[in-house]
Amino acid sequence: MGMGSLPATEATIAAAKVFFAKRWKEWLVENGRPDHGDLRGACVFATAFAHVLFGGRPVGNWHHLRLE
């Protein structure tokens, strides 16, 4: 399976969100960062993760990144 080879269906997006939220919490603990109970500060990591799964084009600026 190559980069961006998953279809972006409701089911695959929901599964990716669950996986990413869990992994984000693990990353916060591993790196001694506070857990605010949300995905605050995760946009770069989330965008890179989604890009590998679903493809798309990362867009944004210094403060925020997302897929288009």
C-alpha angles and dihedrals in degrees: 000000000000134000112303095004099132118092112242097237126153089256097050092044091049091049091048091051092052092047094046095047090053093046091046090056090049090050091051091053093044091052098041094245125148117258108226092183094250139066094272109157094011100105096104093047093042092049093050091048094048091044091057092047102039108014119224131134122288110229133173143085141265092296103041140019130191141157124263 
